């Protein structure tokens, strides 16, 4: 402790210097004020940090996830917290935050500060709730299927389905103007993961990727009805019944539900039974008289079922096949006995009764040199569905004609044809005629169509490329236009980044002597299916679609991102391999994979084609790269080198 004399001495000195201290303080304040005034005159008035959220939008409904991302930007130099979590801010001000969420109504609360000023934003969204209906005070039935009216035939297997309170006994009846059929049992299903993520994006399928685990949900009941021979029946309906579980089971399930999901409403141990009828009716049909449908669109895709995988693509206008039934907006087709396909109803028309079911007898096949290309022609009396596959070695092409029967006596070879080495055929079953073609060169591309009623498979010869890339025609597709595609944290739109890369590719290809077809030149809108149509019309030799990537809700973009390349046809796979290696080297980003992808722009069969996702525009660091001219140039050079490598490997020059 100080003595009194020391204390007095210190206080005298402070009083003596208080004028100096006051003067220094005033000087510092004036200097700070002058600096602020100088900055105001130079840059305008100082404003609080601004928050701009690109994703999600206010009120948006997000699929059931436990975490998702928020993308946006703040004034550079500011700090940001979202729901209390401190967020990393890139030097551009962009951010991508990966945050936990709760089911139901949820609000992201954003708070930004530069140390003196503050800005805040509340962003409400809805997180879908995947929880099953709890074993509460009543038994509930939801989503009874079939949801559409559909035709049925003896032997069909119809899935009966509903959601409801977990742990019930479930059964169904078939009711109508005949005696009721049933009851038939239904089984409760337990799902271990969010199945929509398993199919929506490959991240969830990777061994080292997220798994979206959740406890077994239950509450979905399924049954299968095999349609018997039914005489005199009109439309039938499906009635489902759930009977609530007993007290002991309810109490055990209640504990399980509370552990995983939180407390439900109080239970009622009274056994209750609830019934509900499916909205879709079942109309039995027989085979007399048979009906025929005709395809009314220029290009059809036949599927395994509603919105399911493809059986065959590019079926032209005027193809006819047997009508087998309908289900809501879908027409069911019988291509041949045992071969069922589905097609959108608005792309077909039902022909009048009495129209004969298409059946053609194949008597003659021949090859014909047409300019630079080689045609394989089959004499048919009808336009019938077909399927074409190319084997891995690219020398073997298989053509399946549905509704065709062998009467084959003649196979003629054009003496100038040096491409098709051998032609064989087989009748696999009634109405399924298979032709095998052996080629001297790997498939470059082909066009399958009808010339009147004659089936034509036209093989495209590889281009003759001279010095550099002279003689090659390349379509360069800048993805998106009216649809901006993905948007980066600071607002960079994918369509603009794509176009910038595409124009640089255009310049590099022109320097090497190639001809280039741009599917869009600027911000004009070019529809998705018009892009490949334009490329086919321009007889291009190669097609490259330029994109930049994003991920769906619930997938952590910091966990998996980088450069990826996609192909659809077997004969495009080598092109994709060369392209992927070169673009990956050019970007220096992680390898996001070389993948078969079902994208519309790379489905045409006329030429090898790829789609390249150069970078992840939603990541702040990679968005900044896409605004850097050096990165754009390097990426474009990688694309061009991928083209050069493929041409060098496939063409004898």
CORVEN-V606169 format. One record per helix or strand of 3 or more residues. SS is the DSSP state (2 for helix, 1 for strand). FROM is the first residue (numbers start at 1). TO is the last residue. Records with the same first field share a line. If there is no record, write none. Layout:
SS = FROM-TO  FROM-TO
//
This chain:
2 = 4-43  195-200  202-205  247-261  345-347  494-511  528-537  570-587  600-602  620-625  629-650
1 = 51-55  67-74  79-82  85-87  94-100  104-113  118-127  141-145  150-152  157-164  169-175  181-189  220-226  235-243  273-277  282-284  291-295  299-303  310-316  320-327  330-336  339-344  348-350  360-370  373-379  386-390  396-402  404-412  420-429  432-439  445-451  454-460  473-478  515-518  542-549  563-567  591-596  608-616
//
